[in-house]
């Protein structure tokens, strides 16, 4: 089992940057594929980015491709989401998630077993 805690959210102007961090505890995250999801008010939780166990494979939602970068440091049990060129439509609660069953990057929300509590990102226009 693994516990996930997100941090790094906040209020930023459009065009700005934020770096989200996901601190993990419990079992080492090298056993998990990791992902970031987000949920805006009144909307479904949607996929943002995913990374394989080794960190060699990543997948991004089309809406963030070229602007966001997911990375991981298995030695530190950390996962990151670097967000650049932020837009108001990026406003949401961002969640870190862990999938113990896959070695590759995973897009499907239902595949993730463990979730953090989320961190709010607000982008003003």
MILOGU-238137 format. One record per residue (C-alpha): residue number from 1; residue in one letter; chain; x, y, z. Coordinates in steps of 0.05 Angstrom, whole numbers, plus 5000, padded with zeros to 4 digits. Layout:
BEGIN
> resi / resn / chain / c1 / c2 / c3
> NUM / A / A / X / Y / Z
...
end
This chain:
BEGIN
> resi / resn / chain / c1 / c2 / c3
> 1 / X / A / 5000 / 5000 / 5000
> 2 / X / A / 5022 / 5071 / 4987
> 3 / X / A / 5000 / 5139 / 5013
> 4 / X / A / 5001 / 5200 / 4968
> 5 / X / A / 5003 / 5273 / 4987
> 6 / X / A / 5001 / 5328 / 4934
> 7 / X / A / 5029 / 5398 / 4943
> 8 / X / A / 5049 / 5458 / 4901
> 9 / X / A / 4981 / 5482 / 4879
> 10 / X / A / 4960 / 5555 / 4883
> 11 / X / A / 4937 / 5616 / 4846
> 12 / X / A / 4975 / 5637 / 4783
> 13 / X / A / 4962 / 5683 / 4725
> 14 / X / A / 4950 / 5656 / 4655
> 15 / X / A / 5017 / 5641 / 4622
> 16 / X / A / 5050 / 5625 / 4688
> 17 / X / A / 5079 / 5561 / 4715
> 18 / X / A / 5070 / 5515 / 4775
> 19 / X / A / 5104 / 5452 / 4796
> 20 / X / A / 5062 / 5400 / 4832
> 21 / X / A / 5094 / 5348 / 4876
> 22 / X / A / 5068 / 5282 / 4900
> 23 / X / A / 5102 / 5255 / 4962
> 24 / X / A / 5092 / 5181 / 4974
> 25 / X / A / 5101 / 5136 / 5035
> 26 / X / A / 5092 / 5063 / 5048
> 27 / X / A / 5114 / 5017 / 4993
> 28 / X / A / 5167 / 5046 / 4946
> 29 / X / A / 5136 / 5078 / 4884
> 30 / X / A / 5181 / 5039 / 4838
> 31 / X / A / 5127 / 4986 / 4843
> 32 / X / A / 5074 / 5033 / 4815
> 33 / X / A / 5056 / 5066 / 4750
> 34 / X / A / 5038 / 5138 / 4769
> 35 / X / A / 4990 / 5189 / 4742
> 36 / X / A / 4960 / 5258 / 4750
> 37 / X / A / 4886 / 5272 / 4742
> 38 / X / A / 4845 / 5335 / 4752
> 39 / X / A / 4774 / 5353 / 4768
> 40 / X / A / 4741 / 5419 / 4755
> 41 / X / A / 4675 / 5438 / 4791
> 42 / X / A / 4616 / 5401 / 4762
> 43 / X / A / 4660 / 5359 / 4716
> 44 / X / A / 4686 / 5288 / 4715
> 45 / X / A / 4757 / 5273 / 4739
> 46 / X / A / 4800 / 5271 / 4677
> 47 / X / A / 4867 / 5243 / 4658
> 48 / X / A / 4925 / 5293 / 4653
> 49 / X / A / 4990 / 5253 / 4650
> 50 / X / A / 5020 / 5186 / 4667
> 51 / X / A / 5088 / 5156 / 4674
> 52 / X / A / 5113 / 5084 / 4675
> 53 / X / A / 5147 / 5052 / 4734
> 54 / X / A / 5216 / 5064 / 4706
> 55 / X / A / 5200 / 5134 / 4682
> 56 / X / A / 5219 / 5118 / 4610
> 57 / X / A / 5148 / 5123 / 4583
> 58 / X / A / 5099 / 5180 / 4590
> 59 / X / A / 5030 / 5197 / 4562
> 60 / X / A / 4994 / 5264 / 4562
> 61 / X / A / 4924 / 5287 / 4550
> 62 / X / A / 4920 / 5327 / 4486
> 63 / X / A / 4898 / 5388 / 4525
> 64 / X / A / 4964 / 5392 / 4563
> 65 / X / A / 5013 / 5362 / 4513
> 66 / X / A / 5073 / 5408 / 4502
> 67 / X / A / 5057 / 5448 / 4565
> 68 / X / A / 5060 / 5397 / 4622
> 69 / X / A / 5115 / 5348 / 4640
> 70 / X / A / 5108 / 5289 / 4687
> 71 / X / A / 5170 / 5261 / 4720
> 72 / X / A / 5188 / 5216 / 4778
> 73 / X / A / 5246 / 5204 / 4826
> 74 / X / A / 5240 / 5133 / 4851
> 75 / X / A / 5298 / 5142 / 4899
> 76 / X / A / 5261 / 5199 / 4933
> 77 / X / A / 5192 / 5168 / 4924
> 78 / X / A / 5168 / 5231 / 4890
> 79 / X / A / 5127 / 5247 / 4828
> 80 / X / A / 5123 / 5315 / 4796
> 81 / X / A / 5080 / 5353 / 4747
> 82 / X / A / 5112 / 5414 / 4716
> 83 / X / A / 5058 / 5458 / 4687
> 84 / X / A / 5078 / 5515 / 4640
> 85 / X / A / 5037 / 5564 / 4599
> 86 / X / A / 4978 / 5554 / 4644
> 87 / X / A / 4909 / 5572 / 4620
> 88 / X / A / 4845 / 5588 / 4658
> 89 / X / A / 4816 / 5522 / 4634
> 90 / X / A / 4871 / 5486 / 4673
> 91 / X / A / 4837 / 5508 / 4737
> 92 / X / A / 4819 / 5445 / 4777
> 93 / X / A / 4837 / 5402 / 4836
> 94 / X / A / 4896 / 5360 / 4815
> 95 / X / A / 4904 / 5289 / 4841
> 96 / X / A / 4963 / 5242 / 4843
> 97 / X / A / 4948 / 5168 / 4834
> 98 / X / A / 4985 / 5102 / 4836
> 99 / X / A / 4971 / 5038 / 4798
> 100 / X / A / 5004 / 4976 / 4827
> 101 / X / A / 4985 / 4929 / 4770
> 102 / X / A / 5018 / 4962 / 4710
> 103 / X / A / 5090 / 4975 / 4690
> 104 / X / A / 5073 / 5021 / 4633
> 105 / X / A / 5040 / 5090 / 4634
> 106 / X / A / 4965 / 5083 / 4647
> 107 / X / A / 4910 / 5128 / 4621
> 108 / X / A / 4849 / 5095 / 4650
> 109 / X / A / 4826 / 5125 / 4715
> 110 / X / A / 4795 / 5060 / 4740
> 111 / X / A / 4862 / 5025 / 4738
> 112 / X / A / 4890 / 5069 / 4793
> 113 / X / A / 4881 / 5041 / 4862
> 114 / X / A / 4911 / 5095 / 4907
> 115 / X / A / 4896 / 5170 / 4906
> 116 / X / A / 4919 / 5232 / 4942
> 117 / X / A / 4873 / 5284 / 4972
> 118 / X / A / 4886 / 5334 / 4916
> 119 / X / A / 4915 / 5404 / 4909
> 120 / X / A / 4878 / 5464 / 4881
> 121 / X / A / 4905 / 5499 / 4820
> 122 / X / A / 4872 / 5564 / 4800
> 123 / X / A / 4892 / 5602 / 4737
> 124 / X / A / 4867 / 5673 / 4731
> 125 / X / A / 4857 / 5707 / 4663
end
